[in-house]
């Protein structure tokens, strides 16, 4: 798999990485959710070289994750705002935050806390089932082939009851039934 061809892969993770899969882009998105909007603010906060920042911002604009909005006419200057597609990345960023808070914060604890404006409480992000509301545990999730995954090279591995049996890829035909 070539890095430049990720957007063509029949895999949602690969296609998503084609847009947000480098450290600078993730840090730019983090800052977008922290209300950073202007080029100079991104550069000052991140310490990123201007050409790299310009490239990553343009890629996010081209992918409709951010939109450029003029905030000054002379000279013409823009700020970058999250689009609905960009706002849909909030759970991704919060999942990374949760992992970092849990595994990388050390004894001092997390550097930021998050308060839900509607109820007023501090919260920890959790993923829940859209149907029953229970927290998701990967050991309690079964992955099945979806409508566009029939020929995907990254099909789930079938669980095998025998210890030494080699794992098998799930047959796409199983879901066509």
N, C-alpha and C positions, 0 to 999 in steps of 0.2 A: 504494500500500500504506500503510495507516494503522498507526502505531506500536502503537496499542491493539489491533490485530487480528493482530499477528504470530503469536500462538499458533494461529491458524486457517489459516495459510498452508500450502500443500502443499510445504513446504521445511523440511528439518531444521535448517538454519542459522537461518532466521527463527524457528522455534518455540523453538529453544534460546535465541536472543537475547531472546525474550519473558520468559525467566526470569533470565538472567544478563547481559543486554546493557547494563549501565551500569557506569561506573567504580567506584562504591561497592560494588556487588555483587561485582565481581571482586576488589576489595581485601579485602572481608569473607571471601570464599572463600579467598583466599591466606592470610589470618590463621587461618582454620579449619584449614587444612593445617599451619599452624605451631603448632597446639595452643591457640590462643586460643578461649575458650569463653564468657566472661562479658561481658555488655553493657558494663560499665564498662571492661573491658580493651579491647574493640573501640573504644570511644569515645576512650580515652586514646591508643591506638596510631594511630588514623586521623585524629583531630581532626575528626570528623564531627559535625554537629549531632544532638542526641538524637532529634528527630522523624524525620529522614531515616534514621538508623540503625534506629530501631524499625520504620519502614516496610519497609526492605530485609530485615531479619531476618524480619519477619512474612511477606513475600512468599516467602522461601526456605522457611519453615515450611509455608506454604500449598501450595507446590509440592513438598513432601516431599523437599527437598534437605537441610534441617536439621530436627532435632526438639528440642523444649524438654524439658529434664530438670530437675526441682527439685533444688537442692543445699542449700536452706535453707528451713525452714518458717516461722519467725517473725523477720522478715517473710518471706513467701514470695518466693523468688528462683529464677530459672532460669538454666541455662547452655544453650548451643546446641551440639549435636553433629551431625556429618555422618551422614546416613543412607546406606544402600547406594547410593541414587540420587546423593547428594552425593559419595560416594567415587568414583563413576564419572566425576566431573569432574576428577579428578587429572591425567589426560593433557592435558586442556585447559589447566589452570593450568601444567603443566610445559612445554607447547608455548610458552606466553607467556613463561615464564621463559627458555627456550632462546633465543627470539628477542631478548628484552631483553638477555640476557648477550652475545649475538653482536653486536647492532647498537647497543646503548645504554650499554654498560659503560665504554667508553673505555679508556684505557691502564691504569687501575688494576685492571681485571678485574671479574669478577662479585662482587656483594656477599655472596652466599651460595654455599656448595658443598653438594653432596648426596652422601651416602655410602649405598650399598646395604648394609643390615644383614646380609643373607645371605652376601655374599662379602667384605664389608669394604672394597670399593674405592669411591673417588670416581667419580662417573659424570656423563655428559652425557645428557640425555634424547634418545632417538631413536624415531621411529616406524618399525616394521617390518611387512612383510607377514605377516599371520596364517598364511599357508599355507607360504611358503618361508623366512621369517625375514630376507629382504634388506631393507635400509633403503629407505624409500619416497622416491622422487623424483617430483615432480608431472609431469615430462616423460615418466615411464614408467608413468603411471596412465591408464587409459581409464575415463571415467565413462559409465555406461549407465543407462537408465531403469529404475527399480525398480517393485515391485508397486503402490505408491500414487502413482507419478509420471506416470501416463498423461496427465493434463490439467494438469500443473504448468507454470506460466509460466516457470520457471527451468530449462528443459532444457539440457543441454550443447550447445555449438555444435559442429557437425561440422567436422572439419578439411578444408580444401579444398586440393588440390594446386596450383591456379592462384593467382597472386599477386593479381590484381584481382577475383577472383570474390567476391561477398558471402557471408559465412558463413551456413549454414543451421542451424536447430534440428534436433536429432535427432528423427526421427519416432517417437512412442511405439509405433507399429505394428511397428517393426523388431524389438523384443524380444518380440513376441507370437507369433512364428513358428512 
